[in-house]
Every structure is written in structure tokens, then in C-alpha cells.
């Protein structure tokens, strides 16, 4: 797409676009900034709206031509996701545009890019697709193609030879004729020269290897040197990297490239960029190099890439890893793979990140020093654990395995910082898995380690984790202490470092949990003020990881408070962002909360959405918050009149709570149980017992907001029984012991209770 825009046809039109569109296009055409000094660099793309604006800018550039336009894409199966999605957008945005897209596609490689299936399906539905399958040619078609490439008619013997050797494969036909292999076949004593002797196993049939080797043998010494170097660089190569790798003067480089271009060995892709006309040519050229020569050239390519991309080596970290490995330099290859994985993680390319890290583990066997091998594996395992969190969920087995191995290696190495980071990963894993005590144990160990070894920068994560485990165990006062300590220590400037180290940002996590604790304690005004503070930080330091986590906590806050409007807004945003960035666990969480909202609004499908969301949540291995979810489900089933099912959900919530020590919502579980017993016509004393137990637990936990709700249910029962004096005494006690804590919103809840008995 960038090459299209830089073409002589479209680039003048690009420079004539309105400034708003040129600003967007400067993301991929940085030269626009130098052409217009007043043009401001565009901000990073952090959401779907900005991404759509870039797509619109690209479409404006193409459609500005205002006349029929032919766009050609070779090897569509290798297109990246963004390019495919923009092509889809371009073809959808204006059906009246006179644009024809012609693409070649290898159907046997389509599985490498599943997005193509979606694109083709939509185009077929819109009747906007014409498919021309290219099958093997028959003898007459082969002769026609061969004659066209040769520029002259072939004899019957020549045509038969070409068909026999190629079996009608168009590529093989073209390559054989271009090499002149058909010339002289009428002579019975014609000998085959340059039999293939590649050192690497190639997928090409031997006859085609022979064809390509014959073409390469016809090159001048200078051109052959250049093609060898280019084969080491890769399918596509830039002249500056190639020149640096070969240490060749510019005139010789240009002469050699021109010769390769004339021989159809390479083709021009830009002002200084070329690629091989077919990758098999590159493979054969590479295979003909001796092993020592290949290693030397790979080392030189590393040096050239490092020089050309010195401003930001992370852009080429994946390429560097390949060249380091093939240069027999496994240690820098492993380090480059880790950097490549971290870069992939930041743009949510998780499959690529896992490939990099798993390959790094494979390369560890090449490290001769046992000590250095352990150090490198510790780094790889830490990166693997952090990378796994968002796409697989905190509770996934792979997360625990990676962090546990990293912790083991860290202890063997005496590397306290790595042990601390591994413990942080394990603590979150067990927290989300529902093992509160084990999570707390790891969090306590973190604080002991960082305080005894002077690692103050890691104390924040220990406080966050103890705050989280204390919350879910119902120790709200201690939770508030640790979370506030973490919030006070947080500096929102190291988001990338936090994500690479832990897979999440512990500072934002602490700030996001704190509103829940404040609300439960009865400080409801402070809770919503804290939520606004989190949103302000996210606005100033936008990061999708942090936004997803913050919204996942905010929807719980608004659900607890009964703020349906804000719950709807945040849940929709959470589901959208989580789906876009592959955060499967938080997407499931969003569906549960949104389903509850729909159920409370009388929509029966809300219950189904909750059930499906809970199933997906547990599929990740997560058990955290399951008692809370089941209690919400009980409320939803009660809302549609299925009280027996609702009571079963309460029983399930109680069982899960007792198995994992997650008791923060115990008071509300008991209150819902009492409400359902009354709805089923059970003895009122059983319901009253549940309400009193809820009240007692809320008091012990200091959960003033849940205490008010328990009192409301208890008073309603007392009034039904005519026990008005007892109800008034209960209200007076609640007001006397909690009024100072509630704030404006909490006092309103108390006032409602008072009015209900007046």
C-alpha cells in the first residue's frame, strides 16, 4: 500500500489532500512531514476510531484520482492483517468507485492468513469478486505461454520438452524458457549442465533447481556476488543494508542490481528496495553458498541492519534474531527474539510473540555455558509468562509454568529481582485461579524480598497484590492500606516496562481496585472520585492494556452501586476493547456484567449472555469472582421468576466461596438467599436468619455499603410482620455507627432505609 501511495500516479494526489488526511498518512509516509513543515506528527494509534481515520485517509488518497484505477497485489496470502482489513474497507466504503483490485493468491497457503477467508466471503456475498483459478496448463496452453515468453514460436519438439519437464506449471514454464533451456533440445546429444547441488533442502523439484542454478550461472561475477548477499538478507532487501553487508562501492552495487533486474532475477519495489522475482530463486542462491560464507554474510548483515536502523533496533529485532542464529551466534539471537516478542506484545501480535519466545527456548541448547544458559532461560520464561496473560488469561497453566520456572532459575542464580518478578506473576495467577491463600503467601514473600534487598521499585507490586488478596478475603481495611500505598508510589511513566515485566501495570491495577474497596467500606463519594482519577490518567497516558483492566473494575463498581447508565457505557467499551486486543478473560467479564444489566431491564437474553460469559471466564481457568458472578446470576434468574434455579446459583456461590476463601461478597450472597427464600414462600425465620448473618458478616468486614443493603432487606421483612419498633431501632443503630463514613451517596441509601420505616 505504501508503494502504491509513493507511485508517480498517486503521490502527487497525496500531497494535495487536506491536511487532516495528510496528517494521518504521515504515519506510513513520513516524508510528508518534511514536505510540509506545518504538518504535525500524528499521535500513536490507540483505539479503533483512530485506526478507522487512517483507513479513511488511505481511501481518500486512492479515490482522489477520479478515474478508473487498477491496483495489483501479488501473493495476497502473505498480506498482513492491517493491509487486508484496509483492502476490505476500501472495497466497502464506496461501491461506486471505479477501482479494480487484481490479486494473486496461492490457495494451498491460504491457511497462513485466515483473514483472507472473511474477505473473500464478503466479496462473494456482494457479488464483487471474480475468481480465476490457475490450474496446470495443457500441452497447447503450455506451448502458447512458452512461445510468448520466448518471443518466438517454439518447435514441436521444444514445446513437448517444456510440457514434459514442467507438467504444465506456469511458473516452471516461464523459468525454463527464460533460462533458454528449450534452445537446442532438438539435438539428441545435448547435455544438462549445472546439476543442482544445494546444501539446504529445498522444496523445488530438482529440474527447477537446475533451471534456477543455470540462470544464476549466467550472471557476471559482480551480479552473482550481489545476488548471494541479497539472498542472505532476505526476500526483500534495501540497497543500503545490502551495500553495508557486502562492503561494495555504490557504482558496482547499482551495476549489479541493474543486471539482476534485466535478467528478471529481482524486481524493483521502491526507490532503494528490491525483492526476488520468486523466492525459490533466493533459496537456490542461498543454498549454493558455503556454510562458512553464509555465516560471514549473516554477521555482516547484522552489522548493516544495526547501522541502518540504529535509531530503533526494535523495528528489526526479528530480522536480527534470524541473522544472529544463522551466523552461529545464539546468545544475541535469543536476546533479539525476546525484544521481538516484547514488540509484538505491544501491538497484540501474540502468535508472533509466542513463536519468538518458543524459538528462543529452542536456541538455549546452543549456549555452552550452563550459568549463562540459566540466565537467558530465566529472561525468556519471564517474557513468556508476561506475554501469555492477556491472550490466555491470568489463570492459564502456561502462565504458572513460565513464572514458576523463572522463579526456580532466579533462586538458583541468586537473582532476587527476577525471583520477585516471578513471584508477582505467580501471585496474580493464583489470585485469579481462586487460591487466595497461596496468592497472599507469594505477595508477602515479595515484600520481604524487596525490603531486605533494597528493591524499592518492586514494592509497589507487592502492595498491590496484598491489597487485592485482602479485598477478596474480606479484609477491607488492610486492602485499602496496601492499595493506597501502591497508588501513592505509582509513577505512570513506565507502562511499557511494567507490561514487559509483569504482563500488566500494577499501578493502574491498584488504582482500579481501590474504588471497589472504598465503595464497600461506605466511602462512596471517594470511590467515584478515585475512578475519575484513573480515567484521567488513562486519558493522559493512553494504553489499551490499562484501559481494559480499569474498565473491568469500573463495571463492578457501577454494578454494585446500581448505576445502570454508566455500567452500560463501560461494559460496552470493555467488550469492544477486549475483543479487539484479544483479552479473552476480560471480554468474558464484560459479557457477564452486560448480561446482568439486560436481565435487570427485563431482557431474558441477558441471562444467556451471563451464562455464556461465565463459561468462557472459567474456560481460562479463572475462579476469581465466580461467587460474585453466581450471585448476580441468582438475581437475574429471580428477576425472570425462576426462583428455584436462582437458589441453586446461591448454593453454588457459597460452595465456591468456601473452597477458595473468597468471602468479600459473602454478605450479599446471604442477603440474596434470604430474598429468594421469601420469594419461594419458605419460613420467614430462615430468611431472617440469612439477613442477620449477612448483617453480621458485613459488620465484621467493615463493608458498610453491604451492611445497609442487608438492613434494607431485614427491615422490609420486619415491616411485613408488623415489627415496626424493631425496624426503627435497627435503623437508628445503622445510622449511628455508619453515617460518618458513607458520604453523600451512602447517606442517601441510609435515608432511604429511614424513610421506609416512617
SVG drawing of the C-alpha trace seen along z (x, -y; Angstrom):
<svg xmlns="http://www.w3.org/2000/svg" viewBox="-48 -25 82 63">
<polyline fill="none" stroke="black" stroke-width="0.4" points="0.0,0.0 2.9,-2.3 4.4,-1.6 1.1,-2.4 1.0,-5.8 4.6,-6.6 4.0,-5.8 4.2,-8.6 0.5,-8.3 -0.8,-8.6 1.9,-10.6 1.1,-14.0 -2.5,-13.4 -1.5,-12.5 0.4,-15.8 -2.7,-17.6 -5.0,-16.1 -6.4,-18.2 -4.1,-18.5 -6.3,-16.2 -5.7,-13.3 -2.0,-14.1 -1.5,-14.0 -2.9,-10.5 -0.9,-9.4 2.3,-10.6 2.1,-7.5 3.2,-5.5 4.6,-8.2 6.9,-10.2 8.3,-12.2 5.0,-14.2 6.2,-15.9 9.3,-17.2 7.3,-18.4 5.0,-20.5 6.8,-21.9 3.5,-22.9 2.2,-19.3 2.2,-17.9 3.3,-14.3 0.3,-12.1 -0.3,-10.7 0.1,-6.9 -3.0,-4.8 -4.5,-3.6 -8.1,-2.9 -10.4,-1.8 -11.6,-5.3 -8.1,-6.5 -7.5,-3.3 -10.6,-4.0 -9.5,-7.5 -6.2,-6.2 -8.2,-3.8 -10.4,-6.7 -7.3,-8.8 -5.9,-5.9 -9.2,-5.6 -9.3,-9.4 -5.8,-9.1 -6.9,-6.3 -10.3,-7.8 -8.9,-11.2 -7.7,-10.0 -11.3,-10.2 -10.7,-7.9 -10.5,-4.1 -7.7,-2.7 -6.1,0.8 -4.4,2.0 -2.3,5.2 -1.4,7.3 0.9,10.3 0.8,13.2 -2.3,12.0 -1.8,14.8 1.2,13.1 -0.6,9.8 -0.6,8.6 -3.8,8.2 -3.9,4.4 -3.4,4.4 -6.2,6.9 -8.6,5.1 -7.9,1.8 -8.5,3.5 -11.8,4.8 -12.6,1.3 -11.7,-0.2 -13.9,2.1 -16.8,1.5 -16.6,-2.2 -17.7,-3.3 -19.2,-0.8 -19.4,-3.4 -15.6,-3.9 -14.0,-2.8 -11.3,-0.7 -10.3,2.8 -8.2,4.9 -6.3,7.7 -4.6,10.2 -2.8,13.4 -3.4,16.0 -1.9,19.4 -4.8,21.5 -2.5,24.1 -1.1,21.4 -4.3,19.7 -4.3,21.2 -1.4,19.0 -3.7,16.0 -7.3,16.9 -8.5,13.2 -8.5,13.9 -11.4,16.3 -13.5,13.5 -12.5,11.0 -13.4,13.5 -16.7,14.5 -17.9,10.9 -16.8,10.1 -18.7,13.2 -21.8,12.1 -21.6,8.7 -21.1,10.2 -17.9,8.1 -15.5,11.0 -14.4,12.8 -12.2,15.8 -9.9,17.2 -8.3,20.5 -5.0,21.2 -4.5,24.9 -1.9,26.8 -1.7,25.9 -2.4,28.5 0.2,29.0 -1.3,26.4 -1.5,23.8 2.0,24.6 3.3,24.0 1.4,20.7 2.9,19.5 6.4,20.7 6.3,19.0 5.1,15.7 7.9,15.7 10.5,16.7 9.2,14.1 9.1,16.6 7.3,19.8 8.7,23.0 9.2,26.1 7.0,29.1 10.0,30.8 10.7,27.8 7.1,27.4 6.9,31.1 10.1,30.8 8.8,27.8 5.5,29.6 7.2,32.8 9.6,31.1 7.1,28.6 3.9,30.7 2.1,27.5 3.1,25.5 3.1,21.9 5.9,20.8 8.1,23.6 7.3,22.9 8.3,19.2 11.5,20.0 12.6,22.7 12.1,20.5 13.7,17.5 16.8,19.6 16.9,20.8 16.7,24.4 14.4,25.1 17.2,24.0 19.0,27.0 16.6,29.7 16.4,30.8 19.9,32.0 19.9,35.6 23.4,35.2 22.5,32.1 23.9,32.5 22.5,31.0 24.8,28.7 24.8,27.3 23.1,30.2 21.6,28.9 23.9,29.3 22.2,27.2 23.4,27.5 20.0,26.9 16.9,29.0 14.7,27.1 11.1,27.6 11.6,27.2 11.8,30.2 15.3,30.9 14.5,29.8 13.5,26.4 16.6,26.1 18.6,26.9 16.8,24.1 17.4,21.5 21.0,22.5 21.5,22.3 20.2,18.7 22.4,17.8 25.5,19.2 24.9,16.8 25.4,13.8 28.6,11.7 30.9,12.1 29.7,8.8 26.0,9.6 26.4,13.1 28.2,11.6 25.2,9.2 22.6,11.9 24.4,14.0 24.4,11.2 20.7,10.4 19.8,14.0 21.2,13.8 19.4,10.5 16.0,12.0 13.3,12.0 13.0,8.2 16.2,6.1 17.2,2.5 20.3,1.2 21.7,-0.4 21.6,2.8 23.0,4.8 25.8,2.3 26.8,2.4 26.8,6.2 28.9,6.6 31.1,3.6 30.8,2.7 31.0,-0.7 27.9,-2.3 28.6,-2.1 29.3,1.7 26.2,2.2 24.0,0.3 25.5,2.1 24.9,5.5 21.3,4.6 20.6,3.4 21.9,6.6 19.7,8.7 16.7,6.6 17.3,7.0 17.6,10.8 14.3,10.8 16.2,12.1 15.0,9.2 12.3,6.6 12.1,3.0 9.8,2.4 10.7,-1.2 13.4,-3.8 16.0,-1.7 14.2,1.5 14.1,4.7 12.9,8.3 13.5,11.5 11.1,12.2 10.4,15.5 11.5,16.7 12.8,20.0 15.5,18.1 16.6,16.7 16.5,20.2 18.7,21.7 21.2,18.9 21.4,19.2 21.8,22.9 24.8,22.7 26.7,20.6 29.2,22.5 28.4,22.7 31.3,20.5 30.5,17.9 26.8,17.9 27.8,17.3 30.1,14.5 27.5,12.8 24.9,13.1 27.3,11.4 27.8,8.6 24.0,8.2 23.6,7.9 26.2,5.1 24.5,3.4 21.0,3.6 22.3,2.3 23.8,-0.7 20.9,-1.5 18.3,-1.1 20.4,-2.4 17.6,-4.9 15.3,-2.0 16.6,1.5 13.3,2.9 11.9,2.5 14.3,5.1 14.7,7.3 13.0,10.2 15.3,9.9 18.4,9.6 17.4,12.7 17.3,14.7 20.7,13.4 22.3,13.9 21.1,17.5 22.3,18.3 25.6,16.6 26.0,19.2 25.6,16.5 22.8,18.0 23.1,15.6 22.4,12.4 19.8,14.3 17.9,15.2 18.1,11.6 16.8,10.3 13.9,12.8 12.9,11.6 12.9,8.0 10.9,9.0 8.4,10.8 8.0,7.7 7.5,5.5 4.9,8.0 3.1,8.0 2.7,4.2 0.9,4.4 -1.1,7.5 0.6,9.9 0.6,12.7 1.0,15.6 4.2,14.0 5.4,13.3 4.9,16.9 6.8,18.1 9.7,15.9 9.9,17.0 9.4,20.7 12.2,20.5 14.4,18.7 13.9,21.7 15.0,24.0 18.2,22.0 19.2,22.3 20.6,25.7 23.3,23.9 24.6,21.9 27.8,23.7 27.9,22.1 25.4,23.6 25.3,20.4 24.6,18.2 22.1,20.7 20.2,20.4 20.3,16.6 18.9,16.4 16.2,19.0 15.1,17.0 14.6,14.0 12.8,16.0 10.5,17.6 9.6,14.3 8.8,12.9 6.7,15.9 4.7,15.6 4.1,11.9 3.1,12.4 0.6,15.2 -1.5,13.2 -3.7,11.1 -4.5,13.6 -4.7,16.7 -5.8,15.3 -4.0,14.9 -5.1,18.4 -3.8,20.3 -1.5,23.2 1.2,21.8 1.4,18.6 2.1,20.6 4.6,22.9 6.6,20.0 6.7,17.9 7.5,21.0 10.4,21.9 11.7,18.3 11.4,18.2 13.3,21.5 16.1,20.3 16.2,17.0 16.7,18.7 19.5,20.9 21.2,17.8 20.7,15.7 18.9,13.1 16.5,11.5 14.9,9.1 14.0,12.0 12.6,14.0 10.5,11.0 9.1,10.6 8.3,14.3 6.6,14.3 4.5,11.4 3.4,13.4 2.6,16.4 0.7,14.4 -1.6,13.0 -2.0,16.4 -3.2,18.0 -5.3,14.9 -7.3,15.3 -7.3,19.1 -9.1,18.6 -6.4,19.8 -6.3,16.6 -4.0,18.0 -1.3,19.1 -1.6,15.7 -1.2,13.9 1.8,16.1 3.6,15.0 2.7,11.4 4.1,11.4 7.3,13.0 7.6,10.2 7.6,7.5 10.0,9.4 12.5,9.8 12.2,6.2 12.6,4.7 15.5,6.9 17.4,6.3 16.6,2.6 14.5,3.2 12.1,0.3 10.9,0.2 9.2,3.6 7.5,2.8 4.5,1.3 3.6,4.7 3.8,6.4 1.4,3.8 -1.0,4.1 -1.1,7.9 -1.6,7.8 -4.3,5.2 -6.1,7.4 -5.9,10.6 -7.0,8.8 -10.0,7.4 -11.2,10.8 -10.7,12.3 -12.9,9.6 -10.2,7.8 -11.2,4.4 -9.2,2.2 -5.9,3.9 -6.8,3.9 -7.3,0.2 -3.9,-0.3 -1.9,1.7 -3.7,0.4 -3.3,-3.2 0.4,-2.6 0.7,-1.3 -1.2,-4.2 1.0,-6.7 4.1,-5.1 3.0,-4.8 4.5,-6.9 2.6,-6.4 5.7,-6.7 6.9,-3.2 3.9,-1.4 5.9,0.5 8.4,1.7 5.6,2.9 3.8,4.7 7.1,6.4 7.9,7.4 4.5,8.4 2.1,8.5 0.1,5.8 0.5,2.4 0.4,2.9 -0.1,-0.8 -3.2,-1.1 -4.4,2.2 -4.1,0.8 -5.9,-2.4 -8.6,-0.4 -9.2,1.9 -9.2,-0.9 -12.7,-2.3 -14.2,1.1 -12.7,1.2 -13.8,-2.4 -17.3,-1.7 -17.6,1.4 -16.3,-0.5 -19.0,-3.1 -16.8,-5.9 -18.9,-6.1 -18.0,-9.7 -14.3,-8.8 -14.8,-5.7 -16.2,-7.5 -13.6,-10.3 -10.9,-7.6 -12.5,-6.1 -12.4,-9.6 -8.7,-9.9 -8.0,-6.6 -9.8,-7.7 -7.8,-11.0 -4.5,-9.1 -5.7,-6.8 -6.6,-9.9 -3.1,-11.4 -1.2,-8.1 -3.4,-6.1 -2.7,-2.3 -5.2,0.3 -4.0,2.8 -4.6,0.4 -7.9,-0.8 -9.2,2.7 -8.2,3.5 -9.6,0.2 -12.9,0.7 -13.1,4.3 -13.1,3.0 -15.3,-0.1 -18.1,2.1 -18.1,3.9 -18.2,0.6 -21.2,-0.6 -23.0,2.7 -22.6,2.7 -23.9,-0.9 -26.8,-0.2 -25.7,-2.9 -27.1,-1.3 -26.2,-4.1 -22.5,-4.1 -22.5,-0.3 -23.9,-0.1 -21.3,-2.5 -18.3,-0.9 -19.4,2.7 -19.9,2.0 -16.4,0.3 -14.8,3.1 -16.3,5.8 -15.2,3.9 -11.7,3.2 -11.1,6.7 -12.3,8.3 -10.1,6.0 -7.0,6.8 -7.5,10.5 -8.2,10.1 -10.4,13.2 -10.8,13.2 -11.9,9.6 -14.2,9.9 -16.0,12.7 -16.2,10.5 -17.8,7.7 -20.4,10.0 -21.4,11.2 -21.9,7.6 -23.7,6.6 -25.9,9.7 -26.8,8.8 -27.8,5.3 -30.0,6.7 -31.6,9.1 -32.4,6.3 -34.0,4.5 -36.3,7.4 -34.4,8.9 -34.4,12.7 -31.4,13.0 -29.3,11.3 -29.3,14.5 -28.0,16.4 -25.2,13.8 -24.3,14.2 -24.1,18.0 -22.0,17.9 -19.7,15.2 -19.2,17.2 -18.4,20.4 -15.8,18.5 -14.4,17.0 -13.9,20.4 -12.5,21.9 -9.4,19.7 -9.0,21.5 -10.2,18.4 -12.2,18.9 -11.8,15.4 -15.1,13.6 -17.1,16.7 -19.2,16.4 -19.9,12.8 -20.9,13.8 -23.1,16.7 -24.9,14.3 -25.6,11.9 -26.9,14.9 -29.2,15.8 -30.5,12.2 -31.1,12.5 -32.9,15.8 -35.0,14.3 -35.9,11.4 -37.4,13.7 -39.3,15.8 -37.0,18.8 -36.5,18.8 -35.5,22.4 -32.7,22.0 -31.7,18.8 -31.4,20.5 -29.2,23.2 -26.9,20.5 -26.7,19.1 -25.7,22.6 -23.1,22.8 -21.7,19.4 -21.5,20.5 -19.6,23.7 -17.1,21.9 -16.6,19.2 -15.9,21.7 -13.4,23.6 -11.2,20.6 -11.6,18.2 -13.1,15.5 -15.6,14.1 -15.8,10.4 -19.3,10.8 -20.5,13.2 -22.9,10.7 -24.6,10.2 -24.8,13.9 -26.6,14.4 -28.9,11.5 -29.9,12.9 -30.5,16.2 -32.9,14.6 -34.8,12.8 -35.2,16.0 -36.4,17.9 -39.1,15.4 -40.0,15.4 -40.4,19.2 -42.7,18.9 -40.3,20.5 -40.5,19.9 -39.7,16.2 -37.4,17.2 -35.0,18.8 -34.9,15.6 -34.4,13.5 -31.5,15.8 -29.9,15.2 -30.3,11.4 -28.9,11.4 -25.9,13.5 -25.4,11.0 -25.5,8.1 -23.0,9.7 -20.5,10.5 -20.8,7.0 -20.1,5.5 -17.1,7.8 -15.6,6.9 -16.4,3.2 -18.5,3.4 -20.8,0.6 -22.5,0.4 -23.3,4.2 -24.5,3.7 -27.0,1.0 -28.4,3.4 -28.7,6.2 -30.5,3.9 -32.9,2.9 -33.9,6.5 -34.2,7.1 -36.4,4.0 -38.6,5.0 -39.3,8.3 -39.9,6.7 -42.4,4.3 -44.3,7.2 -44.5,8.8 -45.6,5.6 -42.4,5.3 -42.1,1.5 -40.4,0.7 -37.6,3.3 -37.2,1.8 -36.7,-1.7 -34.2,-0.5 -32.2,1.2 -32.1,-1.9 -31.0,-4.1 -28.1,-1.7 -27.1,-1.7 -27.1,-5.5 -25.3,-5.9 -22.5,-3.5 -22.0,-4.3 -23.3,-7.8 -19.9,-9.4 -18.4,-7.1 -21.0,-7.0 -20.6,-10.3 -23.4,-11.9 -24.4,-8.8 -24.1,-6.5 -26.2,-8.8 -28.9,-8.8 -29.0,-5.0 -29.3,-5.3 -32.1,-7.9 -34.0,-5.5 -33.9,-3.0 -35.1,-5.5 -38.0,-6.7 -39.0,-3.0 -39.9,-2.8 -41.5,-6.2"/>
</svg>
